[in-house]
Amino acid sequence: MKLSNIPQRYVIVFLTFLSTCVCYIERVGFSIAYTVAADAAGINQSSKGTILSTFFVGYACSQVPGGWAAQKIGGRKVLLLSFVLWSSTCFLVPLDPNRVGLLVVARLLVGVAQGFIFPSIHTVLAQWVPPHERSRLVSITTSGMYLGAALGMWLLPALVELRGPESVFLAEALAGVIWSLLWIRYATDPPRSEHPKAAAAGFGGALLPTNVNHHKVTHIPWKKIMLSLPVWAIVVNNFTFHYALYVLMNWLPTYFELGLQISLQGMDSSKMVPYLNMFVFSIVGGFIADYLITKRILSVTRTRKFLNTVGFLVASAALMALPIFRTESGVILCSSVALGFLALGRAGFAVNHMDIAPRYAGIVMGVSNTAGTLAGIIGVDLTGKLLEASKLVYSDLSHPESWRVVFFIPGLLCIFSSVVFLLFSTGERIFD
């Protein structure tokens, strides 16, 4: 099939959208499948939290190396390698909650492999996406995460019920293989010299990695990156975003099952609404940002701050209100508002890498996503320990107070992060 009539940058954006979608199907899928298998085996909540958070240890270790590798050998190649590695692991490793050592190693490997994905994607998009399309095309790519999570929450519980938890791993591996074949067939690097206007604008061929035929090796300003307050504003907000997202993604199934005594398998398609909301709000945020910028209603800096602040403050209120509601519809509503407005906030901090450092977008993304991954390690594991402590006080997890601190922590972090972004972020290019 030929795609010659479609601009190649849109093909790249669509394929990277699919890549984020598949990755989050895998993440949600493991949470669902492991929760069912672990509960059947009598695994306690603290041990579940440890296994669920192991992924993020591997993920954290490969963020900055992933950005470096994408910068040096090309995001296209690194992204493909990542998919091959994690798909192979899902296919080869059985899901047995009693074989803790094997599961830990497997989740570490999947985490390391997937840790290369987002730095690679940002390197690829920085090469292909022009500044006036940056917000919406990057938002479309990242919205795949939420569509993937929604599809996972909708389809995979039924697959577990029909074929068992192990079937989820095989389905995820197949999806990874299919995407890899599409990437091999349709993805290309942008031409190096045919787009001088693109290079001058801060994207295109000038951002391609150097190779053995070039004498000059791109210098990466590590010290300037690590000491930059705008970079740290992105880092703090990335941490908070992923703390809230990963806590909800990994523990919302347990909240329904044990907190509300509602079976995921018995729920209708409403369980996918929070992630569908993220999908819609992510795209809407990107289009709003580009509209405000291109129509010169707000500067790039003010646009990023406006969307980030609105998104995180509304999400904070919804997160802290969540344990008050004791019905399926109430929890779906609160989690939908929280995740939707967090996704809206991504049009602020998550695109800001390319504003301040288009040439080093993969590197800055690797640094900030390391913080986001640490949030997963801390948040998912801490939540398990908090719930185990709550069981000692309230005897079981059906008591609303058992969950209050779980959702208050990300709510308070959202307020703090929005203030940091207001004070220290910028939309101006600060790295040449």
Disulfide bonds with the S-S distance in Angstrom:
none
